[in-house]
Amino acid sequence: VTATDADEGLYGHVKYSLKKQTDNAFGIFDLDSESGVITLLRSLDFEEGDAYVLDVQARDGGGLFDTAKVA
């Protein structure tokens, strides 16, 4: 995921975090707090779930944030 902030310095620095995830997604995905890159921690298993939903939050240095749903 990618978020941008036009502010300079600390106020323009964006960090990412997982705010919510479906039970079947817990422990499967990793989110890099600096880059927003989502990676798999293990292989997906169709028998465990056919869909996974993550709520990713991007927060700037000034405390403003927005959330996106990744499915």
Beta strands, then each sheet from edge to edge (+ up, - down):
strand 1: 14-21
strand 2: 29-31
strand 3: 38-40
strand 4: 54-60
strand 5: 65-70
sheet 1: 1+ 4- 5+
sheet 2: 2+ 3-
end
